Amino acid sequence: MKVIEKLAALRSSMREQGLSAYIVPGADPHASEYMAAHWMEMSWLSGFKGETGTVVVTMDKALLWTDSRYYLQADIELKDSTIGLMRESDIDCPTIAEWLVAQGGALVGLNPEMYSVNAFRALKEQLGEAGIGVQSVDLIKPLWAEGRPAIPQAPFYEFEVGYAGEDVASKLARVREAMRQKNANAMVISALDEIAWLLNIRGKDVEYNPLVISYVVLEQDRCTLFVAPEKVPSVAHSQWGEQVAIQGYEEVFGYIRQLQGTVLYDGARVNEALFEAIPEACRKVNAQSPIMVMKAKKNAVELEGEHIAMREDAVALTRFFRWLEDEAFANGQTQTECTIADKLHDFRAMGKHFTDESFGTIAGYKGNGAIVHYSAEPATCATVRPEGMLLLDSGGQYLDGTTDITRTVWLGGEIPAQAKRDYTYVLKGHIALQQVRFPRGTRGNQLDALAKQYMWAAGITYGHGTGHGVGHFLGCHEGPQNVRTDNNPTALEVGHVISDEPGIYRTGEWGIRTENLITVVPAPATEAATTNDQFLTFETLTLCFYDTQLIDFSLMTADEIAWLNAYHARVYAEIAPLLSAEDAAFLAGKCKALNVKL
């Protein structure tokens, strides 16, 4: 069916249910960033393939809410769909609830499995104040019967302690202690990354993230994993012993209905349907998941694994950039954004412990680089020529860790002065964040302006976050820590891994973003200190050179040049021994010390 036909069928179902509106979020029952194709209901209905979006359908209108990362993409993908775009990052854009109230109506429908408890409560309260009710009903399932992908059934596998750095028994004990502090005797866990971390399992159910579609109910005396029987491997999990029982995936609702006492859940991640299954007699505690907090602080083994993964990644990137510069366009060869992304994947796949990309590579040539989360498709992607700007945001999943890096490079021709200024503003902010010292207790939003200060002074900004948390052979994006303008109460702690990725985007011209992964470490003591406060700083994990031909050195300071030279020296020292003589010589040229008179 075409989008218009799907909307018509949905409206027919809405009439039968007496609904004035129906909401279809881009979500799954596990609050996942990347979800199995089985749950991509928003994309199926609208044709919009962005990672974030919600469609609202009334009898005479259909609208998609999404943020600034996807405006250009949405404009293209919603064309001729009759679905309008609501730019939710704009100050004057109404929320979904505000818009529904303005439209009037009596009853709004949604699937409670696709809404977190917190989001469902907030929506119900806002609509209720205007006399609009909310009905839990799944209208998409009967419409999307034909051709709907099945839930993946591939077996999961054990993530060995040698990579995880902590066994399952230790993790279960720590989480149970956190539950006791809340006087909880049971905890409902639905976030796939939390389950993978807790039980040291990994899988292939979700694109880019090594996760297993499942639920867990953790009690003080038992742990039950709810997963399709076909997914249980034939070889026993060596860390489990008798600690973990297994039941079918759909049996979680019946199991929850028989719980007693106090039940802990994270309302930001547990879906409304699971919550409604908790018996009325139970005391319910809505609190941030202790697992999310624990897994964000990487242990020594995980951090060492990240260093190993970064070296593997740097080898692949060096080989790739040498190919791009010396071979990609030789003898009249034609390249596209897609062939470039495929070639980078091939280089990464040579890595010893490589399993997959950590997200879909963003290879944005010229104006496409200004689309923050651009996704090149074979039928429409741009032809890349040895001229102009290329933004390359990519990452790998290795058994040792997860990588995420962005480099912007100039492929040839005269570099516009504005491009150099833009690149340099981005680079200066990127360096400033990595150099900062801050007292323990500092939050990411308190550091965000450091990365933006130089572009702000020039009247430029960007709409995405400066930094997100990164998992250890888990999701490329994780919380609770981040660096962005939003008021996040989570303080940065030793062991947190985050990205540092400021950017400038000029529609139709270029996108420039520079990204390293960094980890929080103790800062050396200073003689000037007047208190005993513990100070922290960042250690840079990513190892890849910058395109120095794009730098406007008149905007740089001696300290920034020294930082670049030290970084490039480190990159060469760590990576050159892992390369062929030809690749090492190429890297030496890229890491050559800058001798600039300022």
C-alpha positions in Angstrom: 0.0 0.0 0.0 1.0 3.6 -0.6 1.2 6.0 2.3 -2.1 7.6 1.3 -3.8 4.2 1.3 -2.4 3.3 4.7 -3.7 6.5 6.2 -7.1 5.9 4.7 -7.2 2.3 6.2 -6.0 3.7 9.6 -8.7 6.4 9.6 -11.3 3.7 8.8 -10.2 1.8 11.9 -10.3 5.0 14.0 -13.9 5.5 13.0 -14.8 2.0 14.2 -13.1 2.7 17.5 -14.6 6.2 17.9 -11.2 7.8 17.9 -10.6 11.4 17.0 -6.8 10.9 16.7 -4.2 8.1 16.7 -0.5 8.3 17.6 2.2 6.2 16.0 5.6 6.8 17.7 8.9 5.6 16.2 9.4 3.2 19.1 9.4 -0.5 20.1 8.4 -2.1 23.4 12.0 -1.8 24.7 12.6 1.9 24.3 15.3 1.1 21.8 17.2 3.6 19.6 17.6 1.0 16.9 14.7 -1.5 16.7 14.0 -4.7 14.8 12.1 -4.1 11.6 9.1 -5.8 13.1 8.3 -2.7 15.2 9.1 0.1 12.6 5.4 1.1 12.5 6.0 4.8 12.2 8.3 4.3 9.1 5.9 1.8 7.6 3.0 4.2 7.9 4.8 7.4 6.8 7.7 6.4 4.7 10.0 8.5 6.9 13.1 6.5 7.9 14.7 8.8 10.5 15.6 7.4 13.9 13.3 9.8 15.8 9.8 10.7 14.9 6.1 10.4 15.8 3.1 10.5 13.5 -0.3 11.8 14.6 -3.3 11.1 12.4 -6.7 12.7 12.7 -9.6 12.4 10.3 -8.4 15.3 8.1 -4.7 15.7 9.0 -1.5 13.7 9.4 1.6 15.2 10.8 5.1 14.0 11.7 7.0 15.5 14.7 10.8 15.2 14.5 13.9 17.2 15.6 16.3 19.4 13.7 18.6 16.5 12.8 16.0 15.2 10.3 14.3 18.2 8.8 16.0 18.0 5.4 15.5 14.2 5.4 11.8 14.5 6.3 11.2 17.1 3.6 12.4 14.6 1.0 10.8 11.4 2.4 7.4 12.9 3.2 7.0 14.4 -0.3 3.6 13.5 -1.8 2.6 11.6 1.4 0.0 14.2 2.6 1.9 14.1 5.9 3.0 17.5 7.1 6.3 18.2 9.0 6.3 19.6 12.5 9.7 20.9 13.4 9.8 20.2 17.1 13.1 21.8 17.7 11.6 25.2 16.7 10.6 27.4 19.6 7.1 28.0 18.2 6.3 24.3 17.4 3.5 23.0 19.6 4.0 19.6 21.4 1.8 16.7 20.2 -0.4 17.2 23.3 -0.8 21.0 22.7 -1.7 20.4 19.1 -4.2 17.7 19.9 -5.9 20.0 22.5 -6.1 22.7 19.9 -7.8 20.3 17.5 -10.5 19.2 20.0 -11.8 15.7 19.9 -12.8 13.3 22.6 -10.6 10.2 22.4 -7.0 9.6 21.3 -5.7 6.1 20.7 -2.2 4.6 21.0 -0.5 1.2 21.5 0.7 1.1 25.2 3.6 -1.2 24.3 5.1 1.7 22.3 4.9 4.3 25.0 7.0 4.4 28.2 5.2 4.8 31.5 6.4 8.3 31.9 5.4 9.4 28.4 2.0 7.8 28.7 1.3 9.5 32.0 2.4 12.9 30.8 0.3 12.6 27.6 -2.8 11.3 29.5 -2.5 14.2 32.1 -2.1 16.9 29.5 -5.0 15.6 27.3 -7.2 14.9 30.4 -7.0 18.6 31.4 -8.8 19.4 28.1 -11.3 16.6 28.5 -9.7 14.3 26.0 -9.4 10.6 26.9 -6.6 8.1 26.0 -7.5 4.6 24.8 -4.9 1.8 24.7 -5.4 0.0 21.3 -3.2 -1.4 18.6 -4.6 -0.3 15.3 -1.4 -0.9 13.3 -1.1 -4.7 13.8 -4.2 -5.7 11.8 -3.3 -3.2 9.0 0.3 -4.4 8.8 -0.3 -8.1 8.6 1.0 -8.7 5.1 4.8 -8.4 4.7 5.5 -7.4 8.3 8.9 -8.8 9.3 9.0 -11.4 12.0 10.7 -10.8 15.4 14.3 -12.1 15.0 15.0 -15.6 16.3 18.8 -15.9 16.0 20.4 -17.5 19.2 22.2 -15.2 21.6 25.7 -15.9 22.8 27.7 -15.4 26.0 29.8 -12.3 26.4 32.9 -13.7 28.1 34.2 -12.2 31.4 37.5 -11.6 29.7 35.8 -8.8 27.7 33.1 -7.8 30.2 35.4 -7.5 33.2 32.7 -8.6 35.7 30.8 -11.8 35.9 27.0 -12.2 36.1 26.9 -13.2 39.8 28.7 -9.9 40.7 26.3 -7.8 38.6 23.2 -9.5 40.0 24.5 -8.9 43.5 25.1 -5.2 42.9 21.7 -4.6 41.3 19.9 -6.5 44.1 21.7 -4.3 46.6 20.4 -1.2 44.7 16.9 -2.8 44.8 17.1 -3.3 48.6 17.9 0.4 49.0 14.5 1.1 47.4 12.9 -1.7 49.5 12.1 -3.5 46.3 11.9 -7.3 46.0 11.3 -7.3 42.2 12.5 -5.2 39.3 11.1 -5.2 35.7 13.8 -4.7 33.1 12.9 -4.1 29.4 15.8 -2.1 28.0 17.8 -4.5 25.8 21.2 -2.9 26.5 20.5 -3.3 30.3 19.6 -7.0 29.9 22.7 -7.6 27.7 25.0 -6.0 30.3 23.4 -7.6 33.3 23.4 -11.2 31.9 26.6 -10.9 29.8 24.8 -11.9 26.6 25.0 -10.5 23.1 23.0 -11.1 20.0 22.1 -10.1 16.4 18.5 -9.0 16.8 19.0 -5.3 16.3 20.9 -3.6 13.5 24.2 -2.2 14.6 23.7 -3.0 18.3 24.6 -6.6 19.6 21.3 -7.0 21.6 18.8 -9.7 22.4 15.1 -9.1 22.2 13.9 -10.1 25.7 12.6 -9.0 29.1 14.0 -9.7 32.6 12.2 -9.8 36.0 14.9 -9.7 38.7 13.9 -10.7 42.2 15.9 -11.1 45.4 15.8 -14.9 45.0 15.6 -15.4 41.3 16.3 -13.9 37.9 14.0 -14.8 35.0 14.9 -14.1 31.3 11.9 -13.9 29.0 13.0 -14.8 25.5 11.9 -16.9 22.5 12.9 -20.5 23.1 14.6 -20.6 19.6 17.0 -17.9 20.8 18.5 -19.9 23.7 21.9 -21.4 22.6 22.5 -25.1 22.8 25.8 -24.5 24.7 25.2 -23.5 28.4 26.1 -20.0 29.6 29.2 -20.7 31.7 28.5 -17.7 34.1 24.9 -18.5 34.8 24.8 -21.8 36.6 21.4 -21.9 38.4 21.2 -18.1 38.6 19.0 -17.5 35.6 15.7 -19.2 34.6 14.2 -18.9 31.1 10.6 -18.5 30.0 9.0 -17.5 26.7 9.1 -13.9 25.5 5.3 -13.3 25.7 5.0 -15.0 29.1 6.4 -11.9 30.8 2.9 -10.3 31.2 1.5 -13.3 33.0 4.6 -13.5 35.3 4.4 -9.8 36.2 0.7 -10.3 37.1 1.6 -12.7 39.9 4.3 -10.4 41.5 3.9 -9.4 45.1 5.4 -6.7 47.4 7.3 -3.8 46.0 8.2 -3.6 42.3 10.9 -1.3 40.9 10.8 0.0 37.3 12.3 2.8 35.3 9.3 4.7 33.9 11.5 6.2 31.2 12.2 2.8 29.7 9.5 0.3 30.8 6.5 0.4 28.6 2.9 1.2 29.7 1.6 -2.3 28.9 4.2 -3.9 31.3 3.3 -1.4 34.0 -0.4 -2.1 33.7 0.4 -5.8 34.3 1.8 -5.1 37.8 -0.9 -6.0 40.3 -2.8 -3.2 42.0 -1.8 -4.6 45.4 1.9 -4.1 44.7 3.8 -1.0 45.8 5.3 0.5 42.6 8.6 2.5 42.7 9.4 4.5 39.6 13.1 5.3 39.6 16.1 5.6 37.3 17.4 2.1 36.5 20.5 1.3 38.6 21.7 -0.9 35.7 21.9 2.2 33.4 24.1 4.0 36.0 26.3 0.9 36.6 27.0 0.1 33.0 27.8 3.7 32.1 30.9 3.6 34.4 33.3 1.3 32.5 35.6 -0.9 34.5 39.3 -1.3 33.9 38.9 -4.3 31.5 36.2 -2.4 29.5 38.4 0.7 29.2 41.4 -1.4 28.1 39.1 -3.0 25.6 38.1 0.4 24.3 41.8 1.3 23.7 42.2 -2.0 21.8 39.1 -1.3 19.7 40.3 2.2 18.9 43.6 0.9 17.6 41.8 -1.6 15.4 39.6 1.2 14.2 42.5 3.5 13.5 44.2 0.9 11.4 41.1 0.6 9.3 40.6 4.4 9.0 44.2 5.0 8.0 44.0 2.3 5.2 40.7 3.8 4.1 41.8 7.4 3.9 44.9 6.3 2.0 42.7 4.5 -0.5 40.4 7.5 -0.7 43.3 9.8 -1.5 45.5 7.6 -3.7 43.3 5.0 -5.3 39.5 5.8 -5.2 39.5 8.1 -8.2 42.5 6.7 -10.1 42.0 5.6 -13.7 38.6 7.3 -14.0 37.0 5.2 -11.2 33.6 6.5 -10.1 32.7 6.6 -6.5 29.4 7.4 -4.7 28.6 8.0 -1.1 27.4 4.4 -0.9 30.6 2.8 -2.4 32.7 4.9 -0.1 30.7 3.7 3.0 31.0 0.1 1.7 34.8 0.4 1.3 35.2 1.7 4.8 33.1 -1.3 6.1 35.5 -3.6 4.2 38.5 -2.1 5.9 36.9 -2.4 9.3 35.9 -6.0 8.6 39.6 -6.9 8.4 39.8 -6.2 12.2 40.3 -9.2 14.4 37.3 -8.7 16.6 35.1 -6.7 14.3 31.4 -7.8 14.3 29.4 -4.9 12.7 29.2 -1.2 12.2 28.0 0.6 15.3 25.5 2.6 13.2 24.9 3.3 9.5 27.8 5.2 8.1 27.0 8.8 7.3 29.0 9.7 4.1 27.7 13.1 3.3 29.2 14.7 0.2 29.1 18.5 -0.2 25.5 19.6 0.6 24.4 16.2 1.9 26.9 16.6 4.7 24.6 19.4 6.1 21.9 16.8 6.7 23.0 15.8 10.3 21.8 12.2 10.2 22.0 11.7 6.4 21.5 8.2 5.1 22.7 7.5 1.6 20.6 5.1 -0.5 22.0 3.4 -3.6 19.3 4.7 -5.8 19.7 8.4 -4.8 23.1 8.8 -3.3 25.5 11.4 -4.7 28.4 10.7 -7.0 31.6 11.7 -5.2 34.3 13.5 -7.1 37.9 14.4 -6.1 36.7 17.9 -5.1 34.9 19.6 -2.3 33.9 18.5 1.2 33.1 15.0 2.6 31.8 14.4 6.0 32.3 10.8 7.3 30.6 9.7 10.5 31.1 6.1 11.2 31.9 3.5 13.9 32.5 -0.2 14.5 31.4 -2.8 17.0 34.3 -4.9 18.2 34.3 -7.6 21.0 36.7 -5.2 22.7 34.5 -2.1 22.5 32.4 0.3 20.4 33.8 3.1 18.3 32.3 6.3 16.9 34.3 8.9 14.9 33.6 11.7 12.5 36.2 13.3 10.3 35.6 15.9 7.6 38.0 16.0 4.7 38.6 18.1 1.6 38.8 16.0 -1.5 40.4 18.6 -3.9 40.1 22.0 -5.5 40.5 25.4 -3.9 39.2 25.6 -0.4 36.7 28.5 0.3 37.8 30.8 3.1 34.4 30.2 4.8 35.0 26.5 4.8 38.3 27.0 6.5 36.7 29.3 9.1 33.9 26.9 9.8 36.2 23.9 10.1 38.4 25.8 12.5 35.6 27.0 14.7 34.5 23.4 15.0 38.0 22.1 15.7 38.7 24.8 18.4 35.5 23.8 20.3 36.4 20.1 19.8 39.8 20.7 21.4 38.5 22.9 24.1 36.2 20.2 25.5 39.0 17.6 25.5 41.3 20.0 27.4 38.9 21.1 30.1 39.4 20.4 33.8 36.3 20.4 36.0 35.5 19.6 39.6 33.7 16.3 40.4 30.0 16.8 40.4 30.0 18.8 37.1 27.3 17.9 34.6 27.6 17.7 30.9 25.3 20.6 30.2 27.8 22.8 32.2 30.5 22.0 29.7 28.5 22.2 26.5 29.2 25.9 25.9 33.0 25.2 25.7 32.5 23.4 22.4 30.2 26.1 21.1 32.0 29.3 22.3 33.9 30.1 19.1 31.0 29.5 16.7 28.7 31.4 19.0 31.0 34.4 18.8 30.7 34.1 15.0 26.9 33.9 15.2 26.8 30.2 14.4 25.3 27.2 16.4 24.1 23.6 15.8 21.0 21.8 16.9 22.3 18.5 18.1 24.0 17.5 21.3 27.8 17.9 21.6 28.3 14.5 23.3 26.5 11.3 24.0 27.4 8.3 26.2 28.8 5.2 24.4 28.4 1.6 25.5 31.0 -1.2 25.7 30.2 -3.5 22.8 26.6 -2.3 23.3 24.7 0.8 22.0 26.7 3.5 20.4 24.4 5.9 22.2 23.7 5.4 25.9 22.9 7.4 29.0 22.6 8.7 31.5 25.6 11.0 30.9 25.8 13.4 27.9 27.1 16.9 26.9 24.3 19.1 25.6 22.2 22.1 26.5 19.4 20.1 28.2 19.5 20.1 32.0 20.7 16.6 32.7 21.2 16.0 36.5 23.8 13.3 35.9 27.3 14.3 36.9 30.3 13.1 34.8 32.2 10.4 36.6 35.4 8.5 36.1 34.8 5.7 33.6 32.2 7.5 31.6 32.8 7.4 27.9 31.2 10.2 25.8 31.6 11.7 22.3 32.9 15.2 21.5 31.3 16.2 18.2 30.6 19.9 17.5 29.5 20.8 14.0 28.6 23.5 11.5 26.1 22.9 8.7 25.4 25.1 5.7 22.4 23.9 3.7 23.4 23.0 0.1 27.1 23.7 0.7 28.7 21.4 3.3 28.5 19.9 6.7 31.5 19.9 9.1 31.7 17.8 12.2 34.7 16.5 14.1 34.3 13.7 16.7 36.4 11.8 19.1 35.4 9.5 21.9 36.7 10.6 25.3 36.6 9.1 28.8 36.5 10.8 32.2 39.7 10.4 34.2 41.2 12.0 37.4 43.0 15.3 36.6 46.5 15.7 37.9 46.8 17.9 41.0 47.9 21.5 40.6 50.1 23.6 42.8 47.6 26.4 42.6 44.7 24.4 44.1 43.1 26.1 47.1 40.7 23.3 48.1 40.8 19.5 48.3 38.1 19.1 45.6 38.8 16.3 43.2 39.2 17.5 39.7 38.5 15.5 36.5 39.4 15.8 32.9 39.1 13.8 29.7 41.4 11.3 28.1 41.0 11.0 24.3 40.3 7.5 23.1 40.0 8.0 19.3 43.1 7.8 17.2 42.8 9.3 13.8 44.4 12.4 12.2 42.7 15.6 11.2 42.6 17.2 7.8 45.0 20.1 8.6 44.7 21.7 5.2 41.2 22.8 6.3 42.5 24.8 9.3 42.6 28.6 9.2 45.7 29.0 11.4 45.0 32.7 11.9 42.2 31.6 14.2 44.3 29.1 16.2 46.3 29.6 19.4 49.7 28.2 20.2 48.1 26.0 22.8 45.7 24.5 20.3 48.6 23.9 17.8 50.5 22.2 20.6 47.6 20.0 21.4 47.2 19.0 17.7 50.9 18.2 17.4 50.9 16.1 20.6 47.7 14.2 19.5 49.2 13.5 16.0 52.4 12.3 17.6 50.4 9.9 19.7 48.4 8.6 16.8 51.5 7.9 14.8 53.3 6.3 17.7 50.4 3.9 18.5 49.2 3.1 15.0 52.2 3.1 12.7 53.7 -0.2 14.1 50.4 -1.9 13.2 50.5 -0.8 9.5 52.4 -1.8 6.4 55.3 0.4 5.4 53.2 2.2 2.8 50.3 2.9 5.1 52.7 4.0 7.9 54.4 6.4 5.4 51.0 7.9 4.5 50.1 8.3 8.2 53.5 10.0 8.9 52.6 12.6 6.3 49.2 13.2 7.9 50.6 13.4 11.4 53.5 15.7 10.6 54.1 18.3 13.2 52.6 21.7 12.4 55.3 24.4 12.4 53.1 27.5 12.3 54.0 31.1 13.1 51.0 32.7 14.8 
